[in-house]
Amino acid sequence: MAKQGGRVLNFIAWLTGVIVSLAVGFAMVGGTLTLPTRLGGDVLAMIAGWVVVVTTLISVVLAILKQ
């Protein structure tokens, strides 16, 4: 029983990470989250946002294929 509970908690933690990553990535792409101008500003934030979104989606696909 404890092993099943651990799997559920691991899945919930993984799903939470995916949701947060996508939220942050899309916020950076959409301009809600930006970087200071001295660190690259909106353009760098948009690029970083797309990197976060794409790598998160790739990790979700790989995790599903692993199962």
C-alpha positions as CSV (number, residue, x, y, z in Angstrom):
1,M,0.0,0.0,0.0
2,A,2.8,2.4,0.9
3,K,4.5,1.8,-2.5
4,Q,1.2,2.8,-4.3
5,G,1.0,6.0,-2.2
6,G,4.5,6.9,-3.1
7,R,3.8,6.5,-6.8
8,V,0.8,8.7,-6.5
9,L,2.8,11.4,-4.7
10,N,5.6,11.2,-7.3
11,F,3.1,11.6,-10.1
12,I,1.5,14.6,-8.4
13,A,4.9,16.2,-7.8
14,W,5.8,15.6,-11.5
15,L,2.5,16.9,-12.8
16,T,2.9,20.0,-10.6
17,G,6.3,20.6,-12.0
18,V,5.0,20.3,-15.6
19,I,2.2,22.7,-14.9
20,V,4.5,25.3,-13.3
21,S,7.1,25.0,-16.0
22,L,4.4,25.5,-18.7
23,A,2.9,28.5,-16.8
24,V,6.3,30.2,-16.4
25,G,7.3,29.4,-20.0
26,F,4.1,30.8,-21.5
27,A,4.2,33.8,-19.2
28,M,7.7,34.6,-20.6
29,V,6.6,34.1,-24.1
30,G,3.5,36.3,-23.6
31,G,5.4,39.1,-22.0
32,T,3.9,38.8,-18.5
33,L,7.3,37.8,-17.1
34,T,10.3,39.8,-18.5
35,L,13.9,40.3,-17.8
36,P,15.6,43.6,-17.0
37,T,17.0,45.3,-20.1
38,R,20.6,44.8,-19.0
39,L,20.0,41.0,-19.0
40,G,18.4,40.9,-22.5
41,G,15.0,42.2,-21.9
42,D,11.8,41.0,-23.7
43,V,13.6,39.2,-26.5
44,L,15.7,37.0,-24.3
45,A,12.8,36.3,-22.1
46,M,10.7,35.2,-25.1
47,I,13.5,32.9,-26.3
48,A,14.0,31.4,-22.8
49,G,10.2,31.0,-22.5
50,W,10.1,29.0,-25.7
51,V,13.0,26.9,-24.6
52,V,11.2,26.1,-21.3
53,V,7.9,25.2,-23.1
54,V,9.6,23.0,-25.8
55,T,11.8,21.1,-23.3
56,T,8.9,20.6,-20.9
57,L,6.7,19.2,-23.7
58,I,9.6,16.9,-24.9
59,S,10.0,15.6,-21.3
60,V,6.3,14.9,-21.0
61,V,6.4,12.9,-24.3
62,L,9.5,11.0,-23.2
63,A,7.9,10.2,-19.8
64,I,4.8,8.9,-21.5
65,L,6.8,6.8,-23.9
66,K,8.8,5.4,-21.0
67,Q,5.7,4.1,-19.4
